[in-house]
Amino acid sequence: QLQLVESGGGLVQPGGPLRLSCAASLFTFDYYAIGWFRQAPGKEREGVSCISSSGSSTKYADSVKGRFTISRDNAKNTVYLQMNSLKPEDTAVYYCAASRLSLVRRCLEAEEWDSWGQGTQVTVSS
């Protein structure tokens, strides 16, 4: 059973950076595409970014394009989400998700993913 654990959330001021990590407990991690989603109170879960199993393909939601960067280190079974120029509207619980596919074409849609982490809270506030 693939397990995903997010970390790196916290309180950050507007304009500041934060880096989230998603660690996986499966030796074949490099076969899996990984996605990041977020959910703010009272809102639906929103796709943020995704990365293919090799790391060669990435995608971003328009709301984070140019500010967030997704990357992966398959040797460490970890995917990162570097978030810069954070805004109050980025406040949410952030989740990572895994798919047994190497590339998920509709990767910003939650129903395309097989396994989910428990989430990490990100709060952007002064």
C-alpha positions as CSV (number, residue, x, y, z in Angstrom):
1,Q,0.0,0.0,0.0
2,L,1.5,3.3,-1.1
3,Q,1.7,5.8,1.7
4,L,2.2,9.5,1.2
5,V,3.2,12.0,3.9
6,E,3.1,15.7,3.3
7,S,5.3,18.1,5.4
8,G,6.5,21.7,5.3
9,G,3.3,23.6,5.8
10,G,3.0,26.4,8.2
11,L,2.3,30.1,8.7
12,V,3.9,32.5,6.2
13,Q,3.6,36.2,5.4
14,P,2.2,37.3,2.1
15,G,4.9,37.4,-0.5
16,G,7.0,34.8,1.3
17,P,8.1,31.3,0.3
18,L,7.4,27.9,1.5
19,R,8.4,24.4,0.3
20,L,6.2,21.4,0.8
21,S,7.4,17.9,0.6
22,C,5.6,14.7,-0.2
23,A,7.4,11.5,0.9
24,A,6.3,8.1,-0.4
25,S,6.9,4.7,1.2
26,L,7.2,2.5,-1.8
27,F,10.4,1.5,-3.6
28,T,8.8,1.8,-7.0
29,F,8.0,5.4,-6.4
30,D,9.7,6.4,-9.7
31,Y,6.8,4.6,-11.6
32,Y,4.2,7.0,-10.2
33,A,3.0,10.4,-11.3
34,I,2.4,12.8,-8.3
35,G,0.0,15.6,-8.0
36,W,-0.6,18.4,-5.5
37,F,-4.0,19.6,-4.6
38,R,-5.4,22.1,-2.1
39,Q,-8.7,22.6,-0.3
40,A,-9.7,25.8,1.4
41,P,-12.6,25.9,4.0
42,G,-15.9,25.8,2.2
43,K,-14.3,25.1,-1.2
44,E,-13.8,22.1,-3.4
45,R,-10.5,20.4,-3.7
46,E,-8.4,22.2,-6.4
47,G,-5.6,20.8,-8.5
48,V,-2.4,22.8,-8.1
49,S,0.3,21.0,-10.0
50,C,1.4,17.6,-11.1
51,I,4.6,15.9,-12.3
52,S,5.2,12.7,-14.4
53,S,7.0,9.7,-13.0
54,S,10.3,10.7,-14.7
55,G,9.9,14.4,-13.9
56,S,10.0,15.4,-17.5
57,S,6.4,16.6,-17.7
58,T,4.8,19.1,-15.3
59,K,1.5,21.1,-15.3
60,Y,0.3,24.0,-13.2
61,A,-3.1,25.6,-12.4
62,D,-3.3,29.1,-13.8
63,S,-3.7,30.5,-10.3
64,V,-0.2,29.3,-9.3
65,K,1.7,29.4,-12.7
66,G,4.9,31.4,-12.4
67,R,4.9,31.2,-8.6
68,F,4.9,27.5,-7.8
69,T,7.4,24.9,-9.0
70,I,7.0,21.1,-8.7
71,S,10.0,18.8,-8.7
72,R,10.9,15.3,-7.6
73,D,13.9,13.4,-6.3
74,N,13.2,9.7,-7.1
75,A,16.3,8.7,-5.1
76,K,14.7,10.1,-2.0
77,N,11.1,9.0,-2.9
78,T,10.1,12.7,-2.5
79,V,8.2,15.3,-4.5
80,Y,8.5,19.0,-3.7
81,L,6.3,22.0,-4.2
82,Q,8.2,25.2,-4.0
83,M,5.8,28.1,-3.4
84,N,6.9,31.6,-3.9
85,S,5.1,35.0,-3.7
86,L,2.4,33.4,-1.6
87,K,-0.9,35.2,-1.4
88,P,-3.7,34.9,1.3
89,E,-5.8,33.1,-1.2
90,D,-3.2,30.3,-1.3
91,T,-4.3,29.4,2.3
92,A,-5.5,25.8,2.3
93,V,-4.8,22.3,3.3
94,Y,-2.4,20.9,0.7
95,Y,-2.5,17.3,-0.3
96,C,-0.3,15.2,-2.5
97,A,-1.6,12.3,-4.5
98,A,-0.2,9.4,-6.5
99,S,-1.2,7.6,-9.6
100,R,0.1,4.2,-10.9
101,L,0.3,5.9,-14.3
102,S,3.5,7.5,-15.3
103,L,1.7,10.4,-16.8
104,V,-1.8,11.6,-15.8
105,R,-3.3,13.7,-18.7
106,R,-6.1,15.3,-16.7
107,C,-3.9,15.7,-13.8
108,L,-5.6,18.6,-12.1
109,E,-8.7,16.6,-11.6
110,A,-8.9,14.8,-8.3
111,E,-10.7,11.7,-9.6
112,E,-7.7,10.8,-11.7
113,W,-5.6,9.9,-8.6
114,D,-5.4,6.6,-6.6
115,S,-3.7,7.4,-3.3
116,W,-3.8,10.5,-1.1
117,G,-1.8,11.9,1.8
118,Q,-3.3,13.4,5.0
119,G,-2.5,17.0,4.0
120,T,-0.5,19.8,5.5
121,Q,-1.9,23.2,6.4
122,V,-0.6,26.3,4.7
123,T,-1.7,29.7,6.1
124,V,-0.7,32.9,4.4
125,S,-1.4,35.9,6.6
126,S,0.3,38.9,8.1
